[in-house]
Amino acid sequence: MITEIASLTIDPANAGEFEAAVSKASAVLRQAAGCRSMELTRVTEDPAQYRLIVQWDRVEDHMVVFRESDLFGQWRALAGPYFVAPPKVEHIESVGRYF
Amino acid sequence: MITEIASLTIDPANAGEFEAAVSKASAVLRQAAGCRSMELTRVTEDPAQYRLIVQWDRVEDHMVVFRESDLFGQWRALAGPYFVAPPKVEHIESVGRYF
């Protein structure tokens, strides 16, 4: 299991519309092979910044299988119009959960 | 509940020692008021980058109560020597978990 953190920048004036679009787009991501969960979070220090947190079985399920599928286009068609900067994506793996 | 994401940069040559130091330092963080969980993760795309993910009851429990306590010094004494850049910290709040 691997976790994607996508850093998304939007105009805070569009926050409500953007959040509704992501909620709708969750139905697309849910269909992606190896996609296990999706959560939208907002950065407390900067209301223009969101972090989308998605769990995948493997990095390839996100970066190859999903990105090369029609689902990626559907996802971007819903959420992409709100991005005011290119999304930044990284994947993290747990080293240890201590408590 | 709020989640801290601390971006930590280390020399990958010291990864093993750093991870052991963070494991030890978890005993310090566990004592902090309002601190609910702590997980260390590593960025797949860049082995110099770690994301420490900590759940707090409130931002103030992290940024005021913890930072002004002796525990912060103890934490930094253990993990800080491995940082090769100043840590970057942000807090995120859940907007929605969709599946």
N, CA and C atoms of all chains as a GROMACS GRO file, in nm:
protein
  594
    1MET      N    1   0.085  -0.121   0.000
    1MET     CA    2   0.000   0.000   0.000
    1MET      C    3   0.088   0.124   0.000
    2ILE      N    4   0.047   0.222  -0.079
    2ILE     CA    5   0.123   0.346  -0.092
    2ILE      C    6   0.023   0.460  -0.087
    3THR      N    7   0.068   0.575  -0.037
    3THR     CA    8  -0.022   0.690  -0.027
    3THR      C    9   0.026   0.801  -0.119
    4GLU      N   10  -0.064   0.846  -0.203
    4GLU     CA   11  -0.040   0.964  -0.288
    4GLU      C   12  -0.078   1.088  -0.210
    5ILE      N   13   0.008   1.188  -0.214
    5ILE     CA   14  -0.030   1.321  -0.166
    5ILE      C   15  -0.022   1.415  -0.286
    6ALA      N   16  -0.136   1.464  -0.330
    6ALA     CA   17  -0.140   1.559  -0.441
    6ALA      C   18  -0.165   1.698  -0.382
    7SER      N   19  -0.075   1.790  -0.413
    7SER     CA   20  -0.088   1.928  -0.366
    7SER      C   21  -0.159   2.009  -0.473
    8LEU      N   22  -0.277   2.057  -0.439
    8LEU     CA   23  -0.364   2.126  -0.534
    8LEU      C   24  -0.382   2.271  -0.490
    9THR      N   25  -0.363   2.362  -0.584
    9THR     CA   26  -0.376   2.505  -0.556
    9THR      C   27  -0.497   2.559  -0.631
   10ILE      N   28  -0.587   2.620  -0.558
   10ILE     CA   29  -0.707   2.678  -0.622
   10ILE      C   30  -0.725   2.822  -0.574
   11ASP      N   31  -0.817   2.891  -0.635
   11ASP     CA   32  -0.857   3.023  -0.587
   11ASP      C   33  -0.957   3.002  -0.474
   12PRO      N   34  -0.927   3.048  -0.353
   12PRO     CA   35  -1.016   3.023  -0.240
   12PRO      C   36  -1.160   3.072  -0.265
   13ALA      N   37  -1.176   3.165  -0.355
   13ALA     CA   38  -1.312   3.212  -0.388
   13ALA      C   39  -1.396   3.100  -0.448
   14ASN      N   40  -1.328   2.999  -0.505
   14ASN     CA   41  -1.398   2.887  -0.568
   14ASN      C   42  -1.401   2.762  -0.480
   15ALA      N   43  -1.369   2.777  -0.353
   15ALA     CA   44  -1.352   2.660  -0.266
   15ALA      C   45  -1.477   2.570  -0.264
   16GLY      N   46  -1.592   2.629  -0.251
   16GLY     CA   47  -1.715   2.550  -0.243
   16GLY      C   48  -1.739   2.469  -0.370
   17GLU      N   49  -1.723   2.535  -0.484
   17GLU     CA   50  -1.740   2.467  -0.613
   17GLU      C   51  -1.635   2.359  -0.633
   18PHE      N   52  -1.512   2.390  -0.596
   18PHE     CA   53  -1.404   2.293  -0.610
   18PHE      C   54  -1.430   2.169  -0.525
   19GLU      N   55  -1.471   2.191  -0.402
   19GLU     CA   56  -1.498   2.077  -0.313
   19GLU      C   57  -1.613   1.991  -0.366
   20ALA      N   58  -1.713   2.057  -0.423
   20ALA     CA   59  -1.826   1.982  -0.482
   20ALA      C   60  -1.778   1.902  -0.604
   21ALA      N   61  -1.688   1.962  -0.682
   21ALA     CA   62  -1.636   1.892  -0.801
   21ALA      C   63  -1.553   1.770  -0.761
   22VAL      N   64  -1.473   1.784  -0.655
   22VAL     CA   65  -1.393   1.671  -0.608
   22VAL      C   66  -1.483   1.561  -0.553
   23SER      N   67  -1.587   1.601  -0.483
   23SER     CA   68  -1.681   1.501  -0.431
   23SER      C   69  -1.741   1.420  -0.547
   24LYS      N   70  -1.779   1.490  -0.654
   24LYS     CA   71  -1.834   1.425  -0.772
   24LYS      C   72  -1.727   1.336  -0.838
   25ALA      N   73  -1.604   1.388  -0.844
   25ALA     CA   74  -1.494   1.316  -0.909
   25ALA      C   75  -1.452   1.192  -0.830
   26SER      N   76  -1.491   1.185  -0.703
   26SER     CA   77  -1.455   1.066  -0.624
   26SER      C   78  -1.517   0.941  -0.685
   27ALA      N   79  -1.632   0.958  -0.751
   27ALA     CA   80  -1.698   0.843  -0.814
   27ALA      C   81  -1.614   0.788  -0.929
   28VAL      N   82  -1.532   0.875  -0.989
   28VAL     CA   83  -1.442   0.832  -1.097
   28VAL      C   84  -1.324   0.755  -1.037
   29LEU      N   85  -1.263   0.815  -0.936
   29LEU     CA   86  -1.144   0.753  -0.876
   29LEU      C   87  -1.178   0.617  -0.813
   30ARG      N   88  -1.295   0.609  -0.760
   30ARG     CA   89  -1.339   0.485  -0.696
   30ARG      C   90  -1.335   0.366  -0.793
   31GLN      N   91  -1.348   0.396  -0.923
   31GLN     CA   92  -1.347   0.289  -1.024
   31GLN      C   93  -1.207   0.245  -1.064
   32ALA      N   94  -1.105   0.321  -1.020
   32ALA     CA   95  -0.968   0.292  -1.064
   32ALA      C   96  -0.915   0.166  -0.997
   33ALA      N   97  -0.851   0.080  -1.076
   33ALA     CA   98  -0.793  -0.043  -1.022
   33ALA      C   99  -0.687  -0.009  -0.918
   34GLY      N  100  -0.692  -0.076  -0.805
   34GLY     CA  101  -0.590  -0.057  -0.702
   34GLY      C  102  -0.606   0.068  -0.619
   35CYS      N  103  -0.714   0.142  -0.638
   35CYS     CA  104  -0.739   0.264  -0.560
   35CYS      C  105  -0.824   0.228  -0.438
   36ARG      N  106  -0.772   0.255  -0.320
   36ARG     CA  107  -0.834   0.202  -0.198
   36ARG      C  108  -0.910   0.306  -0.116
   37SER      N  109  -0.867   0.432  -0.119
   37SER     CA  110  -0.938   0.535  -0.042
   37SER      C  111  -0.899   0.671  -0.095
   38MET      N  112  -0.984   0.768  -0.070
   38MET     CA  113  -0.959   0.905  -0.116
   38MET      C  114  -1.014   1.003  -0.013
   39GLU      N  115  -0.930   1.096   0.025
   39GLU     CA  116  -0.971   1.199   0.121
   39GLU      C  117  -0.922   1.335   0.072
   40LEU      N  118  -1.008   1.434   0.080
   40LEU     CA  119  -0.967   1.571   0.048
   40LEU      C  120  -0.943   1.644   0.179
   41THR      N  121  -0.828   1.712   0.187
   41THR     CA  122  -0.796   1.791   0.306
   41THR      C  123  -0.755   1.932   0.262
   42ARG      N  124  -0.769   2.025   0.354
   42ARG     CA  125  -0.733   2.165   0.326
   42ARG      C  126  -0.626   2.210   0.424
   43VAL      N  127  -0.532   2.290   0.374
   43VAL     CA  128  -0.420   2.335   0.457
   43VAL      C  129  -0.465   2.452   0.545
   44THR      N  130  -0.450   2.437   0.674
   44THR     CA  131  -0.494   2.538   0.770
   44THR      C  132  -0.426   2.672   0.746
   45GLU      N  133  -0.298   2.668   0.713
   45GLU     CA  134  -0.220   2.792   0.700
   45GLU      C  135  -0.244   2.865   0.569
   46ASP      N  136  -0.306   2.799   0.471
   46ASP     CA  137  -0.323   2.860   0.339
   46ASP      C  138  -0.449   2.804   0.271
   47PRO      N  139  -0.557   2.881   0.271
   47PRO     CA  140  -0.685   2.831   0.218
   47PRO      C  141  -0.684   2.806   0.068
   48ALA      N  142  -0.577   2.844  -0.001
   48ALA     CA  143  -0.566   2.813  -0.145
   48ALA      C  144  -0.510   2.672  -0.166
   49GLN      N  145  -0.462   2.610  -0.060
   49GLN     CA  146  -0.392   2.482  -0.071
   49GLN      C  147  -0.476   2.366  -0.018
   50TYR      N  148  -0.490   2.266  -0.102
   50TYR     CA  149  -0.554   2.141  -0.062
   50TYR      C  150  -0.453   2.028  -0.079
   51ARG      N  151  -0.470   1.926   0.001
   51ARG     CA  152  -0.391   1.803  -0.015
   51ARG      C  153  -0.492   1.690  -0.036
   52LEU      N  154  -0.483   1.628  -0.151
   52LEU     CA  155  -0.568   1.513  -0.180
   52LEU      C  156  -0.487   1.388  -0.144
   53ILE      N  157  -0.545   1.305  -0.061
   53ILE     CA  158  -0.472   1.189  -0.008
   53ILE      C  159  -0.541   1.062  -0.058
   54VAL      N  160  -0.468   0.986  -0.136
   54VAL     CA  161  -0.527   0.870  -0.203
   54VAL      C  162  -0.441   0.747  -0.176
   55GLN      N  163  -0.504   0.640  -0.137
   55GLN     CA  164  -0.428   0.516  -0.115
   55GLN      C  165  -0.442   0.424  -0.235
   56TRP      N  166  -0.326   0.373  -0.275
   56TRP     CA  167  -0.318   0.283  -0.391
   56TRP      C  168  -0.244   0.157  -0.349
   57ASP      N  169  -0.275   0.048  -0.419
   57ASP     CA  170  -0.198  -0.074  -0.392
   57ASP      C  171  -0.052  -0.056  -0.431
   58ARG      N  172  -0.029   0.007  -0.547
   58ARG     CA  173   0.107   0.025  -0.598
   58ARG      C  174   0.118   0.162  -0.667
   59VAL      N  175   0.237   0.219  -0.671
   59VAL     CA  176   0.259   0.346  -0.743
   59VAL      C  177   0.212   0.331  -0.888
   60GLU      N  178   0.239   0.216  -0.948
   60GLU     CA  179   0.203   0.193  -1.089
   60GLU      C  180   0.052   0.200  -1.112
   61ASP      N  181  -0.026   0.160  -1.012
   61ASP     CA  182  -0.172   0.169  -1.028
   61ASP      C  183  -0.214   0.314  -1.048
   62HIS      N  184  -0.144   0.405  -0.983
   62HIS     CA  185  -0.173   0.548  -1.000
   62HIS      C  186  -0.109   0.604  -1.126
   63MET      N  187   0.024   0.588  -1.136
   63MET     CA  188   0.101   0.662  -1.237
   63MET      C  189   0.096   0.600  -1.376
   64VAL      N  190   0.063   0.473  -1.385
   64VAL     CA  191   0.059   0.409  -1.516
   64VAL      C  192  -0.086   0.370  -1.550
   65VAL      N  193  -0.141   0.279  -1.472
   65VAL     CA  194  -0.274   0.225  -1.506
   65VAL      C  195  -0.380   0.336  -1.507
   66PHE      N  196  -0.386   0.414  -1.399
   66PHE     CA  197  -0.487   0.521  -1.391
   66PHE      C  198  -0.459   0.633  -1.491
   67ARG      N  199  -0.334   0.679  -1.495
   67ARG     CA  200  -0.300   0.794  -1.581
   67ARG      C  201  -0.322   0.764  -1.729
   68GLU      N  202  -0.310   0.636  -1.765
   68GLU     CA  203  -0.328   0.600  -1.906
   68GLU      C  204  -0.472   0.557  -1.937
   69SER      N  205  -0.558   0.565  -1.836
   69SER     CA  206  -0.697   0.522  -1.857
   69SER      C  207  -0.786   0.643  -1.886
   70ASP      N  208  -0.906   0.616  -1.934
   70ASP     CA  209  -1.005   0.721  -1.958
   70ASP      C  210  -1.046   0.789  -1.827
   71LEU      N  211  -1.033   0.715  -1.717
   71LEU     CA  212  -1.074   0.770  -1.588
   71LEU      C  213  -0.996   0.896  -1.554
   72PHE      N  214  -0.868   0.901  -1.591
   72PHE     CA  215  -0.786   1.018  -1.560
   72PHE      C  216  -0.843   1.143  -1.628
   73GLY      N  217  -0.882   1.128  -1.752
   73GLY     CA  218  -0.943   1.241  -1.825
   73GLY      C  219  -1.074   1.286  -1.760
   74GLN      N  220  -1.152   1.189  -1.714
   74GLN     CA  221  -1.280   1.222  -1.648
   74GLN      C  222  -1.256   1.297  -1.517
   75TRP      N  223  -1.155   1.249  -1.444
   75TRP     CA  224  -1.117   1.313  -1.317
   75TRP      C  225  -1.074   1.458  -1.341
   76ARG      N  226  -0.983   1.475  -1.436
   76ARG     CA  227  -0.929   1.608  -1.464
   76ARG      C  228  -1.036   1.703  -1.520
   77ALA      N  229  -1.131   1.648  -1.595
   77ALA     CA  230  -1.237   1.732  -1.650
   77ALA      C  231  -1.322   1.793  -1.538
   78LEU      N  232  -1.335   1.720  -1.428
   78LEU     CA  233  -1.416   1.769  -1.316
   78LEU      C  234  -1.336   1.862  -1.224
   79ALA      N  235  -1.218   1.818  -1.181
   79ALA     CA  236  -1.142   1.894  -1.080
   79ALA      C  237  -1.046   1.994  -1.142
   80GLY      N  238  -0.992   1.960  -1.260
   80GLY     CA  239  -0.885   2.039  -1.322
   80GLY      C  240  -0.918   2.185  -1.346
   81PRO      N  241  -1.041   2.220  -1.385
   81PRO     CA  242  -1.071   2.361  -1.414
   81PRO      C  243  -1.047   2.455  -1.295
   82TYR      N  244  -1.039   2.399  -1.174
   82TYR     CA  245  -1.019   2.483  -1.056
   82TYR      C  246  -0.871   2.503  -1.020
   83PHE      N  247  -0.783   2.426  -1.082
   83PHE     CA  248  -0.641   2.436  -1.048
   83PHE      C  249  -0.583   2.567  -1.103
   84VAL      N  250  -0.516   2.642  -1.019
   84VAL     CA  251  -0.451   2.765  -1.067
   84VAL      C  252  -0.299   2.747  -1.075
   85ALA      N  253  -0.253   2.626  -1.046
   85ALA     CA  254  -0.111   2.591  -1.062
   85ALA      C  255  -0.108   2.442  -1.093
   86PRO      N  256  -0.002   2.395  -1.158
   86PRO     CA  257   0.004   2.251  -1.185
   86PRO      C  258   0.007   2.173  -1.053
   87PRO      N  259  -0.071   2.065  -1.042
   87PRO     CA  260  -0.067   1.983  -0.920
   87PRO      C  261   0.073   1.924  -0.900
   88LYS      N  262   0.112   1.913  -0.775
   88LYS     CA  263   0.238   1.843  -0.744
   88LYS      C  264   0.202   1.712  -0.675
   89VAL      N  265   0.264   1.605  -0.720
   89VAL     CA  266   0.227   1.473  -0.668
   89VAL      C  267   0.349   1.402  -0.612
   90GLU      N  268   0.332   1.343  -0.495
   90GLU     CA  269   0.436   1.255  -0.442
   90GLU      C  270   0.368   1.135  -0.378
   91HIS      N  271   0.446   1.031  -0.356
   91HIS     CA  272   0.396   0.910  -0.292
   91HIS      C  273   0.479   0.885  -0.167
   92ILE      N  274   0.411   0.844  -0.062
   92ILE     CA  275   0.483   0.814   0.062
   92ILE      C  276   0.452   0.671   0.106
   93GLU      N  277   0.554   0.613   0.170
   93GLU     CA  278   0.541   0.477   0.225
   93GLU      C  279   0.570   0.483   0.373
   94SER      N  280   0.495   0.409   0.450
   94SER     CA  281   0.515   0.411   0.595
   94SER      C  282   0.648   0.346   0.634
   95VAL      N  283   0.721   0.414   0.720
   95VAL     CA  284   0.842   0.357   0.780
   95VAL      C  285   0.804   0.294   0.914
   96GLY      N  286   0.719   0.366   0.988
   96GLY     CA  287   0.676   0.313   1.117
   96GLY      C  288   0.566   0.398   1.176
   97ARG      N  289   0.470   0.332   1.235
   97ARG     CA  290   0.364   0.402   1.308
   97ARG      C  291   0.392   0.373   1.455
   98TYR      N  292   0.412   0.478   1.533
   98TYR     CA  293   0.467   0.457   1.667
   98TYR      C  294   0.362   0.459   1.777
   99PHE      N  295   0.256   0.532   1.755
   99PHE     CA  296   0.143   0.529   1.850
   99PHE      C  297   0.025   0.593   1.783
  100MET      N  298  -0.981   1.739   1.548
  100MET     CA  299  -0.856   1.669   1.512
  100MET      C  300  -0.792   1.734   1.390
  101ILE      N  301  -0.661   1.749   1.396
  101ILE     CA  302  -0.587   1.812   1.288
  101ILE      C  303  -0.462   1.728   1.263
  102THR      N  304  -0.416   1.727   1.138
  102THR     CA  305  -0.299   1.648   1.105
  102THR      C  306  -0.184   1.738   1.066
  103GLU      N  307  -0.071   1.720   1.133
  103GLU     CA  308   0.053   1.790   1.097
  103GLU      C  309   0.125   1.707   0.992
  104ILE      N  310   0.172   1.773   0.887
  104ILE     CA  311   0.266   1.708   0.795
  104ILE      C  312   0.396   1.787   0.803
  105ALA      N  313   0.499   1.724   0.856
  105ALA     CA  314   0.631   1.788   0.863
  105ALA      C  315   0.718   1.727   0.754
  106SER      N  316   0.772   1.814   0.669
  106SER     CA  317   0.860   1.770   0.561
  106SER      C  318   1.004   1.779   0.610
  107LEU      N  319   1.068   1.664   0.619
  107LEU     CA  320   1.202   1.655   0.676
  107LEU      C  321   1.300   1.609   0.568
  108THR      N  322   1.411   1.680   0.556
  108THR     CA  323   1.512   1.647   0.457
  108THR      C  324   1.638   1.599   0.529
  109ILE      N  325   1.683   1.481   0.493
  109ILE     CA  326   1.805   1.426   0.554
  109ILE      C  327   1.900   1.378   0.445
  110ASP      N  328   2.020   1.343   0.484
  110ASP     CA  329   2.113   1.277   0.392
  110ASP      C  330   2.076   1.129   0.390
  111PRO      N  331   2.040   1.075   0.273
  111PRO     CA  332   1.997   0.935   0.267
  111PRO      C  333   2.101   0.838   0.324
  112ALA      N  334   2.227   0.879   0.326
  112ALA     CA  335   2.331   0.792   0.384
  112ALA      C  336   2.306   0.768   0.533
  113ASN      N  337   2.230   0.862   0.596
  113ASN     CA  338   2.201   0.849   0.739
  113ASN      C  339   2.060   0.796   0.766
  114ALA      N  340   1.995   0.740   0.666
  114ALA     CA  341   1.854   0.702   0.680
  114ALA      C  342   1.830   0.608   0.798
  115GLY      N  343   1.914   0.507   0.811
  115GLY     CA  344   1.894   0.410   0.918
  115GLY      C  345   1.904   0.473   1.056
  116GLU      N  346   2.007   0.555   1.074
  116GLU     CA  347   2.026   0.624   1.203
  116GLU      C  348   1.912   0.722   1.230
  117PHE      N  349   1.872   0.794   1.125
  117PHE     CA  350   1.762   0.890   1.140
  117PHE      C  351   1.634   0.819   1.181
  118GLU      N  352   1.603   0.709   1.116
  118GLU     CA  353   1.480   0.636   1.148
  118GLU      C  354   1.483   0.582   1.291
  119ALA      N  355   1.601   0.539   1.334
  119ALA     CA  356   1.615   0.491   1.473
  119ALA      C  357   1.597   0.607   1.571
  120ALA      N  358   1.648   0.725   1.534
  120ALA     CA  359   1.634   0.843   1.622
  120ALA      C  360   1.488   0.885   1.632
  121VAL      N  361   1.416   0.879   1.521
  121VAL     CA  362   1.274   0.917   1.523
  121VAL      C  363   1.195   0.816   1.606
  122SER      N  364   1.229   0.690   1.593
  122SER     CA  365   1.162   0.586   1.672
  122SER      C  366   1.180   0.616   1.822
  123LYS      N  367   1.303   0.650   1.859
  123LYS     CA  368   1.332   0.686   1.999
  123LYS      C  369   1.255   0.812   2.039
  124ALA      N  370   1.253   0.910   1.948
  124ALA     CA  371   1.188   1.038   1.977
  124ALA      C  372   1.036   1.025   1.987
  125SER      N  373   0.982   0.916   1.936
  125SER     CA  374   0.836   0.898   1.946
  125SER      C  375   0.793   0.891   2.092
  126ALA      N  376   0.882   0.843   2.178
  126ALA     CA  377   0.850   0.836   2.322
  126ALA      C  378   0.834   0.975   2.381
  127VAL      N  379   0.901   1.074   2.321
  127VAL     CA  380   0.888   1.213   2.366
  127VAL      C  381   0.753   1.269   2.320
  128LEU      N  382   0.726   1.251   2.192
  128LEU     CA  383   0.603   1.307   2.134
  128LEU      C  384   0.478   1.246   2.200
  129ARG      N  385   0.490   1.122   2.235
  129ARG     CA  386   0.377   1.052   2.297
  129ARG      C  387   0.332   1.120   2.427
  130GLN      N  388   0.427   1.190   2.489
  130GLN     CA  389   0.394   1.258   2.615
  130GLN      C  390   0.327   1.394   2.596
  131ALA      N  391   0.325   1.442   2.471
  131ALA     CA  392   0.273   1.577   2.446
  131ALA      C  393   0.121   1.580   2.459
  132ALA      N  394   0.071   1.681   2.527
  132ALA     CA  395  -0.075   1.697   2.544
  132ALA      C  396  -0.141   1.713   2.409
  133GLY      N  397  -0.248   1.640   2.386
  133GLY     CA  398  -0.324   1.654   2.261
  133GLY      C  399  -0.262   1.585   2.141
  134CYS      N  400  -0.154   1.510   2.161
  134CYS     CA  401  -0.090   1.439   2.051
  134CYS      C  402  -0.146   1.297   2.045
  135ARG      N  403  -0.205   1.262   1.933
  135ARG     CA  404  -0.283   1.138   1.925
  135ARG      C  405  -0.216   1.024   1.849
  136SER      N  406  -0.135   1.057   1.749
  136SER     CA  407  -0.066   0.950   1.675
  136SER      C  408   0.052   1.010   1.600
  137MET      N  409   0.148   0.924   1.567
  137MET     CA  410   0.268   0.969   1.496
  137MET      C  411   0.312   0.859   1.402
  138GLU      N  412   0.334   0.897   1.277
  138GLU     CA  413   0.381   0.801   1.177
  138GLU      C  414   0.492   0.865   1.096
  139LEU      N  415   0.598   0.790   1.071
  139LEU     CA  416   0.705   0.838   0.984
  139LEU      C  417   0.687   0.772   0.848
  140THR      N  418   0.692   0.855   0.743
  140THR     CA  419   0.681   0.802   0.607
  140THR      C  420   0.797   0.857   0.524
  141ARG      N  421   0.828   0.785   0.416
  141ARG     CA  422   0.939   0.827   0.329
  141ARG      C  423   0.883   0.846   0.188
  142VAL      N  424   0.934   0.948   0.120
  142VAL     CA  425   0.886   0.981  -0.014
  142VAL      C  426   0.951   0.887  -0.116
  143THR      N  427   0.867   0.818  -0.191
  143THR     CA  428   0.914   0.720  -0.289
  143THR      C  429   1.005   0.784  -0.393
  144GLU      N  430   0.969   0.905  -0.437
  144GLU     CA  431   1.041   0.970  -0.547
  144GLU      C  432   1.175   1.031  -0.503
  145ASP      N  433   1.197   1.047  -0.370
  145ASP     CA  434   1.317   1.115  -0.323
  145ASP      C  435   1.355   1.062  -0.185
  146PRO      N  436   1.457   0.974  -0.179
  146PRO     CA  437   1.492   0.911  -0.052
  146PRO      C  438   1.549   1.006   0.054
  147ALA      N  439   1.572   1.132   0.016
  147ALA     CA  440   1.615   1.232   0.116
  147ALA      C  441   1.497   1.294   0.189
  148GLN      N  442   1.377   1.266   0.141
  148GLN     CA  443   1.257   1.331   0.193
  148GLN      C  444   1.171   1.237   0.276
  149TYR      N  445   1.142   1.282   0.396
  149TYR     CA  446   1.048   1.210   0.483
  149TYR      C  447   0.930   1.302   0.514
  150ARG      N  448   0.817   1.243   0.537
  150ARG     CA  449   0.700   1.317   0.586
  150ARG      C  450   0.660   1.256   0.719
  151LEU      N  451   0.668   1.336   0.822
  151LEU     CA  452   0.624   1.292   0.954
  151LEU      C  453   0.480   1.337   0.971
  152ILE      N  454   0.395   1.243   1.003
  152ILE     CA  455   0.251   1.270   1.008
  152ILE      C  456   0.203   1.252   1.152
  153VAL      N  457   0.156   1.360   1.209
  153VAL     CA  458   0.121   1.360   1.351
  153VAL      C  459  -0.020   1.414   1.368
  154GLN      N  460  -0.100   1.343   1.445
  154GLN     CA  461  -0.236   1.392   1.472
  154GLN      C  462  -0.242   1.460   1.608
  155TRP      N  463  -0.303   1.577   1.606
  155TRP     CA  464  -0.318   1.659   1.726
  155TRP      C  465  -0.466   1.694   1.743
  156ASP      N  466  -0.502   1.718   1.868
  156ASP     CA  467  -0.640   1.764   1.892
  156ASP      C  468  -0.661   1.901   1.829
  157ARG      N  469  -0.562   1.990   1.845
  157ARG     CA  470  -0.574   2.128   1.796
  157ARG      C  471  -0.438   2.175   1.746
  158VAL      N  472  -0.436   2.268   1.652
  158VAL     CA  473  -0.310   2.326   1.605
  158VAL      C  474  -0.230   2.382   1.724
  159GLU      N  475  -0.301   2.444   1.819
  159GLU     CA  476  -0.234   2.505   1.934
  159GLU      C  477  -0.160   2.402   2.018
  160ASP      N  478  -0.212   2.280   2.023
  160ASP     CA  479  -0.143   2.176   2.101
  160ASP      C  480  -0.004   2.151   2.042
  161HIS      N  481   0.008   2.163   1.912
  161HIS     CA  482   0.138   2.145   1.847
  161HIS      C  483   0.222   2.273   1.855
  162MET      N  484   0.165   2.382   1.803
  162MET     CA  485   0.244   2.503   1.778
  162MET      C  486   0.270   2.589   1.902
  163VAL      N  487   0.187   2.574   2.002
  163VAL     CA  488   0.204   2.655   2.123
  163VAL      C  489   0.245   2.565   2.240
  164VAL      N  490   0.157   2.475   2.279
  164VAL     CA  491   0.182   2.395   2.400
  164VAL      C  492   0.309   2.311   2.385
  165PHE      N  493   0.318   2.235   2.274
  165PHE     CA  494   0.434   2.148   2.254
  165PHE      C  495   0.561   2.230   2.228
  166ARG      N  496   0.552   2.329   2.139
  166ARG     CA  497   0.671   2.405   2.100
  166ARG      C  498   0.731   2.482   2.218
  167GLU      N  499   0.646   2.518   2.314
  167GLU     CA  500   0.696   2.594   2.429
  167GLU      C  501   0.732   2.503   2.546
  168SER      N  502   0.721   2.372   2.526
  168SER     CA  503   0.751   2.278   2.634
  168SER      C  504   0.893   2.223   2.621
  169ASP      N  505   0.940   2.163   2.727
  169ASP     CA  506   1.071   2.097   2.724
  169ASP      C  507   1.073   1.981   2.625
  170LEU      N  508   0.956   1.924   2.600
  170LEU     CA  509   0.949   1.808   2.510
  170LEU      C  510   1.001   1.844   2.370
  171PHE      N  511   0.974   1.968   2.326
  171PHE     CA  512   1.018   2.008   2.192
  171PHE      C  513   1.172   2.003   2.184
  172GLY      N  514   1.238   2.050   2.287
  172GLY     CA  515   1.385   2.045   2.289
  172GLY      C  516   1.436   1.902   2.288
  173GLN      N  517   1.367   1.816   2.361
  173GLN     CA  518   1.408   1.675   2.366
  173GLN      C  519   1.390   1.608   2.228
  174TRP      N  520   1.279   1.640   2.164
  174TRP     CA  521   1.250   1.589   2.030
  174TRP      C  522   1.359   1.633   1.932
  175ARG      N  523   1.386   1.762   1.932
  175ARG     CA  524   1.482   1.817   1.837
  175ARG      C  525   1.625   1.766   1.865
  176ALA      N  526   1.656   1.742   1.990
  176ALA     CA  527   1.790   1.692   2.024
  176ALA      C  528   1.811   1.553   1.961
  177LEU      N  529   1.705   1.476   1.950
  177LEU     CA  530   1.716   1.342   1.894
  177LEU      C  531   1.713   1.343   1.740
  178ALA      N  532   1.612   1.409   1.683
  178ALA     CA  533   1.591   1.402   1.538
  178ALA      C  534   1.664   1.513   1.463
  179GLY      N  535   1.676   1.630   1.526
  179GLY     CA  536   1.729   1.749   1.460
  179GLY      C  537   1.869   1.734   1.398
  180PRO      N  538   1.959   1.663   1.462
  180PRO     CA  539   2.095   1.652   1.405
  180PRO      C  540   2.098   1.592   1.265
  181TYR      N  541   1.993   1.526   1.224
  181TYR     CA  542   1.990   1.463   1.090
  181TYR      C  543   1.932   1.555   0.983
  182PHE      N  544   1.869   1.665   1.024
  182PHE     CA  545   1.807   1.755   0.926
  182PHE      C  546   1.915   1.829   0.848
  183VAL      N  547   1.907   1.826   0.715
  183VAL     CA  548   2.001   1.903   0.632
  183VAL      C  549   1.934   2.026   0.571
  184ALA      N  550   1.808   2.049   0.607
  184ALA     CA  551   1.735   2.170   0.568
  184ALA      C  552   1.634   2.196   0.678
  185PRO      N  553   1.589   2.321   0.694
  185PRO     CA  554   1.489   2.348   0.797
  185PRO      C  555   1.360   2.270   0.766
  186PRO      N  556   1.302   2.204   0.867
  186PRO     CA  557   1.176   2.134   0.844
  186PRO      C  558   1.068   2.232   0.799
  187LYS      N  559   0.979   2.183   0.712
  187LYS     CA  560   0.862   2.264   0.674
  187LYS      C  561   0.740   2.197   0.734
  188VAL      N  562   0.655   2.276   0.796
  188VAL     CA  563   0.540   2.219   0.867
  188VAL      C  564   0.411   2.280   0.816
  189GLU      N  565   0.314   2.196   0.792
  189GLU     CA  566   0.179   2.246   0.765
  189GLU      C  567   0.079   2.156   0.837
  190HIS      N  568  -0.043   2.208   0.849
  190HIS     CA  569  -0.150   2.132   0.913
  190HIS      C  570  -0.265   2.119   0.813
  191ILE      N  571  -0.324   2.000   0.812
  191ILE     CA  572  -0.436   1.979   0.721
  191ILE      C  573  -0.558   1.932   0.800
  192GLU      N  574  -0.673   1.974   0.746
  192GLU     CA  575  -0.801   1.933   0.806
  192GLU      C  576  -0.883   1.862   0.700
  193SER      N  577  -0.952   1.757   0.739
  193SER     CA  578  -1.031   1.682   0.643
  193SER      C  579  -1.150   1.761   0.595
  194VAL      N  580  -1.168   1.763   0.462
  194VAL     CA  581  -1.288   1.820   0.402
  194VAL      C  582  -1.391   1.710   0.382
  195GLY      N  583  -1.341   1.594   0.337
  195GLY     CA  584  -1.431   1.481   0.316
  195GLY      C  585  -1.352   1.356   0.283
  196ARG      N  586  -1.397   1.246   0.336
  196ARG     CA  587  -1.339   1.116   0.302
  196ARG      C  588  -1.446   1.045   0.220
  197TYR      N  589  -1.411   1.009   0.097
  197TYR     CA  590  -1.515   0.969   0.003
  197TYR      C  591  -1.530   0.818  -0.011
  198PHE      N  592  -1.425   0.745   0.010
  198PHE     CA  593  -1.433   0.600   0.013
  198PHE      C  594  -1.307   0.546   0.072
   0.00000   0.00000   0.00000
